Amino acid sequence: LGTGGLVKAYTESAQLVVNTVGRGQRVPVHIVMIALPYNLLERLRLVVTRQRGEVLGEDFAADITMTVRLPVDSFESFQNDLRELSAGKLQAEVIETKEMIVPVA
């Protein structure tokens, strides 16, 4: 291919990958756990969605233990929604904080 052909091939390949993958942004997120009674499960799922979170897991025993990932900037609002939903009885516990890459439109 020669130097010019290799440069062109590598450039086109790199552009194809960048255009296919798209852009992303690093967003700090908390992974939290909440123990809740069965009667609040569906309402809490709605709160998670409204706060741009994602339910990662649910363990069903005497109570439900829910694991949720949500943006750090939504955490205080999420805690307020939990208190309102449960008359002050529920509180999320942060078990991990990390960064996640989310697509940018």
ChimeraX attribute file (.defattr): number of C-alpha atoms within 10 A of each C-alpha:
attribute: neighborCount
match mode: 1-to-1
recipient: residues
	/A:1	8
	/A:2	6
	/A:3	8
	/A:4	8
	/A:5	10
	/A:6	11
	/A:7	12
	/A:8	12
	/A:9	12
	/A:10	11
	/A:11	11
	/A:12	12
	/A:13	11
	/A:14	12
	/A:15	10
	/A:16	11
	/A:17	10
	/A:18	11
	/A:19	9
	/A:20	9
	/A:21	9
	/A:22	10
	/A:23	12
	/A:24	12
	/A:25	11
	/A:26	12
	/A:27	14
	/A:28	14
	/A:29	21
	/A:30	22
	/A:31	21
	/A:32	20
	/A:33	21
	/A:34	19
	/A:35	18
	/A:36	20
	/A:37	15
	/A:38	13
	/A:39	10
	/A:40	12
	/A:41	16
	/A:42	10
	/A:43	11
	/A:44	20
	/A:45	15
	/A:46	11
	/A:47	17
	/A:48	20
	/A:49	12
	/A:50	12
	/A:51	16
	/A:52	12
	/A:53	22
	/A:54	16
	/A:55	17
	/A:56	12
	/A:57	12
	/A:58	15
	/A:59	11
	/A:60	13
	/A:61	9
	/A:62	10
	/A:63	14
	/A:64	17
	/A:65	18
	/A:66	20
	/A:67	20
	/A:68	21
	/A:69	22
	/A:70	22
	/A:71	20
	/A:72	18
	/A:73	13
	/A:74	16
	/A:75	19
	/A:76	10
	/A:77	13
	/A:78	23
	/A:79	16
	/A:80	14
	/A:81	19
	/A:82	21
	/A:83	15
	/A:84	12
	/A:85	15
	/A:86	15
	/A:87	9
	/A:88	12
	/A:89	10
	/A:90	18
	/A:91	18
	/A:92	19
	/A:93	14
	/A:94	15
	/A:95	10
	/A:96	11
	/A:97	15
	/A:98	13
	/A:99	13
	/A:100	13
	/A:101	12
	/A:102	11
	/A:103	10
	/A:104	9
	/A:105	6
